[in-house]
């Protein structure tokens, strides 16, 4: 277990959990005692301005986005009227490449608002740095497209929120995850059945070993090992939090209040309530839709495997390596189409981020459900659209009008998953070279924004880069350095700042130049760039406290079953595989020729 600090060496408390060093009253004179409170406040300010964990709260695996959901049609180039006139009997296509979108929020947002735009067929190409994120994409989309007869809208939205953002689940939600994971585990190795039952999904680009590992992830989710011991989420979360806060663990309530009020609130997330943020920091439960005692089943979809160095050996371990600093409130909880949700009373928001998130997700799933209803009724969306009329190409329709209420079928969009670590080689395939009208890059994948990737974007295409605005551990000067580095990388990849784009501290928007600078290659990340170092640094790569942070994996097990890691005998560690089948190695780890992962 992670070694704990002796109580005599821990920091004292000030107010409600605010940690400051203890001071013996005998060391203070009567005059000094009069200024004790001022002294404590100065120490408190000095302690709390130090980034907790030096940026490690971001983690090495992303499970939710750190920016609001976007409508990708609004960000992409408009439909060309001339090209549309040449293809009267076909639907214009929108090809989008997304690096590190992790939770599908942009895709779902785009589908939910598709009725406001001229009809297009969507091809979403998703590239992640771990297969667990791919599996979560598949689970979330299968949930969003679930037939209304099987699961009502409220149940679907609540299940979505818990699976997406909670470390602990209610038993009914955990049962749904197991059943859906078992179904997906049987579909992944059978391409014909997968295409028949999930026509919106394409895994053809994945390598065979990646498909095998993806099946193993679903097997683990389906509960090959019974009981919470297989993935003790509460213990792993607490151990990670202790490692992150260090000597300030006892002052974690004060740390969370400081991070929320002095960082997230100042950066535009005022609707996040201190109580919900503190609860998530302590337990990992962001959305408490029922009684708190109902959440006790570990959310296995947040588990991931990685290689760690333990006593000189490479050890494969399963643990929670995601975000424990910002939380899943930013993606759907700080913006809303309904402005009444964002109003304030006496200077305080009337709705919390959790309530706004639930409302936005419910409305999003309500709109996305129309994709399935059109297919179930057997209607022809093309004929329906021609009968109702269509707005001018490139012009969004007005909400409430009947000219753009077409409900496209699931066959009108496809989510293509690309192989891991393929960002640097996509341009070698003619089918990707100059294909995409829009490229989205998450802040944790900025180092992949290279000229070779820019060559995959068509002339006049758009680039959107997620900035690090809502990363709690990143200071203001680091944010500015990060933004500067993003502009440099985008320029080297052949993009220029988008003229007329609305100012934003959350996204950087660029437009592709007419000529690709593929020959002018530059290093993706220069040594010594502070913001990028924070995002890319490994998480406890050689941590001596391996037992407390991870759940080891047993060698030779195709479904990633864990075993007990011996604490004392280093020789017995040779029984643990360096890289087991089905475990996800981080993107910078070497491949194991024996396992093929």
Secondary structure as GFF3:
##gff-version 3
##sequence-region A 1 597
A	DSSP	three_ten_helix	7	9	.	.	.	ID=ss1
A	DSSP	beta_strand	12	14	.	.	.	ID=ss2
A	DSSP	beta_strand	18	20	.	.	.	ID=ss3
A	DSSP	three_ten_helix	25	27	.	.	.	ID=ss4
A	DSSP	alpha_helix	30	34	.	.	.	ID=ss5
A	DSSP	alpha_helix	36	48	.	.	.	ID=ss6
A	DSSP	three_ten_helix	52	58	.	.	.	ID=ss7
A	DSSP	alpha_helix	72	75	.	.	.	ID=ss8
A	DSSP	alpha_helix	81	86	.	.	.	ID=ss9
A	DSSP	beta_strand	93	99	.	.	.	ID=ss10
A	DSSP	alpha_helix	105	112	.	.	.	ID=ss11
A	DSSP	three_ten_helix	114	116	.	.	.	ID=ss12
A	DSSP	beta_strand	121	127	.	.	.	ID=ss13
A	DSSP	alpha_helix	131	144	.	.	.	ID=ss14
A	DSSP	alpha_helix	153	165	.	.	.	ID=ss15
A	DSSP	beta_strand	168	169	.	.	.	ID=ss16
A	DSSP	alpha_helix	171	188	.	.	.	ID=ss17
A	DSSP	alpha_helix	191	197	.	.	.	ID=ss18
A	DSSP	beta_strand	201	202	.	.	.	ID=ss19
A	DSSP	alpha_helix	208	221	.	.	.	ID=ss20
A	DSSP	three_ten_helix	228	231	.	.	.	ID=ss21
A	DSSP	alpha_helix	233	245	.	.	.	ID=ss22
A	DSSP	three_ten_helix	246	251	.	.	.	ID=ss23
A	DSSP	alpha_helix	252	259	.	.	.	ID=ss24
A	DSSP	pi_helix	260	264	.	.	.	ID=ss25
A	DSSP	alpha_helix	274	283	.	.	.	ID=ss26
A	DSSP	three_ten_helix	292	294	.	.	.	ID=ss27
A	DSSP	beta_strand	297	298	.	.	.	ID=ss28
A	DSSP	three_ten_helix	300	302	.	.	.	ID=ss29
A	DSSP	beta_strand	304	310	.	.	.	ID=ss30
A	DSSP	beta_strand	313	319	.	.	.	ID=ss31
A	DSSP	alpha_helix	330	333	.	.	.	ID=ss32
A	DSSP	three_ten_helix	339	342	.	.	.	ID=ss33
A	DSSP	beta_strand	344	345	.	.	.	ID=ss34
A	DSSP	beta_strand	348	349	.	.	.	ID=ss35
A	DSSP	alpha_helix	353	377	.	.	.	ID=ss36
A	DSSP	alpha_helix	381	388	.	.	.	ID=ss37
A	DSSP	three_ten_helix	410	412	.	.	.	ID=ss38
A	DSSP	beta_strand	413	417	.	.	.	ID=ss39
A	DSSP	three_ten_helix	426	428	.	.	.	ID=ss40
A	DSSP	beta_strand	436	441	.	.	.	ID=ss41
A	DSSP	three_ten_helix	443	448	.	.	.	ID=ss42
A	DSSP	alpha_helix	451	454	.	.	.	ID=ss43
A	DSSP	beta_strand	457	466	.	.	.	ID=ss44
A	DSSP	alpha_helix	476	492	.	.	.	ID=ss45
A	DSSP	beta_strand	495	497	.	.	.	ID=ss46
A	DSSP	beta_strand	507	512	.	.	.	ID=ss47
A	DSSP	alpha_helix	530	536	.	.	.	ID=ss48
A	DSSP	alpha_helix	546	549	.	.	.	ID=ss49
A	DSSP	beta_strand	550	552	.	.	.	ID=ss50
A	DSSP	three_ten_helix	570	575	.	.	.	ID=ss51
###
